[in-house]
Amino acid sequence: MPQTETPGTEVVPRTRLRWWTELPLILLVYGCYSAGRLLARGDVGSAVDHGLAILRVEKALHLNAEHPLNRLFTREAWLGVPADFWYASLHYLVTPVVLVWLFRARRGHYRAARTWLMSSTFIGLIGFTLLPTCPPRLLSAGHGFVDTMAQYSSYGWWGGEASAPRGMGGMTNQYAAMPSLHVGWALWCGVMLWRYGGTRTAKVFGVLYPLLTAIVVMGTANHYFLDAAAGVAVMGVGLLLAPRVMQAADLVRVRLSRSTAPAPDATVSPIVSAGCQTSAGERIPRQRESRHDPAAGPDASPSDAGEGTPAPAR
């Protein structure tokens, strides 16, 4: 008897990950991230107000990590220049490297990790759109911040406009400070290295990378402390949402596969004439091939020899 599945208990087919499908997906998400930063410029006046509001909240909470770090990086070029290179490049390099490593060496954990990263990135885009925020380096000089990216621009490819190459400052949104996805992505990389690195060196780097990134974004006056904290919070929300996002993606894939699957062939009925039905080994109803059995006796039934065979004389 054919078995039927109870509705709602269908088994979701396991996804087979392919690099030629993963790469366009990641590029699409990064393209959305870049476009979102570019389009969600917001009003400059509102962005400055939001930045000053963050400073007031930090002052009320007795948080002031940005000023001493920024003064240190401004005074000591041997710290400020590497920090600017760190800010301008590592999140573009370390994050893809960790993704590729997970895909090749930890395939069983890759999909959940990738979904976590992408979900958190989209949440960050919502923050950029709803809360454009002026970074400390773009506040007026009276607030005590120095733009180290501009101060040390002769050492790198960037100009005075964030980490964008010289002459391309207009291609980036400089008021996307809240939340800090530099810190968020670094935290994701750190968690992946801690959990799946397997060596002490990987675990140490997994701890140091997000911590140093948080120091760098504040010391270079690109983010406030609360921006970094918001980046951590965004990653936490993305981690909680990732299982639901994967479940929704699986359901969509199942429905699409069902809608695009070819219709099954109609079952051929064994009925060839009214009241006549073939059975195994029959070519025509009720006509079987003759069987020549030397052991068969003279009283063999006519049905054993087939229809139309003369009955033995009695």
ABEGO torsion letter per residue (X at the ends): XBBBBBBGABBBBBBBBBAAAAAAAAAAAAAAAAAAAAABAEBAAAAAAAAAAAAAAAAAAGBBAAAAAAAAAAABAAAAAAAAAAAAAAAAAAAAAAAAAAAAABAAAAAAAAAAAAAAAAAAAAAAAABBBBBAAABBAAAGBBBAAAAAAAABABBABEABBBGAAAABBAABAOBBAAAAAAAAAAAAAAAAAGBAAAAAAAAAAAAAAAAAAAAAGABBAAAAAAAAAAAAAAAAAAAAAAAAAAAAAAAAAAAABBBBBBBBBABABBGBBBBBGBABBGBBBBBBBAABBAABBAAAAEBGBBBBBX
